Amino acid sequence: MKPNLDKSWKLSIYNEKQRLQKLLFPEGILYSKKKDKIKTLKTNPIMEIANYISISYNKKKARQNCLALVKLS
């Protein structure tokens, strides 16, 4: 999902980027010039689920890789 969002963002014109940004971050994005940090107050619930699934998948894959290495030892 993330690579598609990245590609969509890069290929979009300004107005499309604004719509995509509003969809992903319904309450906007805050930027602190002093700290040079970006913060979001709320993200789209679908994106939160996708992120959770991605993290879970990566953890499972890492465990499988560790088990495979142990078996090879």
Contact map, one row per residue, 1 for C-alpha under 8 A:
1111100000000000000000000000000000000000000000000100000000000000000000000
1111110000000000000000000000000000000000000000000000000000000000000000000
1111111000000000000000000000000000000000000000000000000000000000000000000
1111111100000000000000000000000000000000000000000000000000000000000000000
1111111110000000000000000000000000000000000000000000000000000000000000000
0111111111000000000000000000000000000000000000000000000000000000000000000
0011111111100000000000000000000000000000000000000000000000000000000000000
0001111111110000000000000000000000000000000000000000000000000000000000000
0000111111110000100100000000000000000000000000000000000000000000000000000
0000011111110000000000000000000000000000000000000000000000000000000000000
0000001111111000000000000000000000000000000000000000000000000000000000000
0000000111111111100000000000000000000000000000000000000000000000000000000
0000000000111111100000000000000000000000000000000000000000000000000000000
0000000000011111110000000000000000000000000000000000000000000000000000000
0000000000011111111000000000000000000000000000000000000000000000000000000
0000000000011111111100000000000000000000000000000000000000000000000000000
0000000010011111111110000000000000000000000000000000000000000000000000000
0000000000000111111111000000000000000000000000000000000000000000000000000
0000000000000011111111100000000000000000000000000000000000000000000000000
0000000010000001111111110000000000000000000000000000000000000000000000000
0000000000000000111111111101000000000000000000000000000000000000000000000
0000000000000000011111111111000000000000000000000000000000000000000000000
0000000000000000001111111100000000000000000100000000000000000000000000000
0000000000000000000111111100000000000000001100100000000000000000000000000
0000000000000000000011111111100000000001111100000000000000000000000000000
0000000000000000000011111111000000000000011100000000000000000000000000000
0000000000000000000001001111100000000001111000000000000000000000000000000
0000000000000000000011001111110000000001110000000000000000000000000000000
0000000000000000000000001011111000000111100000000000000000000000000000000
0000000000000000000000000001111100000111100000000000000000000000000000000
0000000000000000000000000000111110011110000000000000000000000000000000000
0000000000000000000000000000011111111100000000000000000000000000000000000
0000000000000000000000000000001111111000000000000000000000000000000000000
0000000000000000000000000000000111110000000000000000000000000000000000000
0000000000000000000000000000000111111000000000000000000000000000000000000
0000000000000000000000000000001111111100000000000000000000000000000000000
0000000000000000000000000000001110111110000000000000000000000000000000000
0000000000000000000000000000111100011111000000000000000000000000000000000
0000000000000000000000000000111000001111100000000000000000000000000000000
0000000000000000000000001011110000000111111000000000000000000000000000000
0000000000000000000000001011110000000011111000000000000000000000000000000
0000000000000000000000001111000000000001111100000000000000000000000000000
0000000000000000000000011110000000000001111110110000000000000000000000000
0000000000000000000000111100000000000000011111110000000000000000000000000
0000000000000000000000000000000000000000001111111000000000000000000000000
0000000000000000000000000000000000000000000111111100000000000000000000000
0000000000000000000000010000000000000000001111111110000000000000000000000
0000000000000000000000000000000000000000001111111111000000000000000000000
0000000000000000000000000000000000000000000011111111100000000000000000000
1000000000000000000000000000000000000000000001111111110000000000000000000
0000000000000000000000000000000000000000000000111111111000000000000000000
0000000000000000000000000000000000000000000000011111111100000000000000000
0000000000000000000000000000000000000000000000001111111110000000000000000
0000000000000000000000000000000000000000000000000111111111000000000000000
0000000000000000000000000000000000000000000000000011111111100000000000000
0000000000000000000000000000000000000000000000000001111111110000000000000
0000000000000000000000000000000000000000000000000000111111111000000000000
0000000000000000000000000000000000000000000000000000011111111100000000000
0000000000000000000000000000000000000000000000000000001111111110000000000
0000000000000000000000000000000000000000000000000000000111111111000000000
0000000000000000000000000000000000000000000000000000000011111111100000000
0000000000000000000000000000000000000000000000000000000001111111110000000
0000000000000000000000000000000000000000000000000000000000111111111000000
0000000000000000000000000000000000000000000000000000000000011111111100000
0000000000000000000000000000000000000000000000000000000000001111111110000
0000000000000000000000000000000000000000000000000000000000000111111111000
0000000000000000000000000000000000000000000000000000000000000011111111100
0000000000000000000000000000000000000000000000000000000000000001111111110
0000000000000000000000000000000000000000000000000000000000000000111111111
0000000000000000000000000000000000000000000000000000000000000000011111111
0000000000000000000000000000000000000000000000000000000000000000001111111
0000000000000000000000000000000000000000000000000000000000000000000111111
0000000000000000000000000000000000000000000000000000000000000000000011111
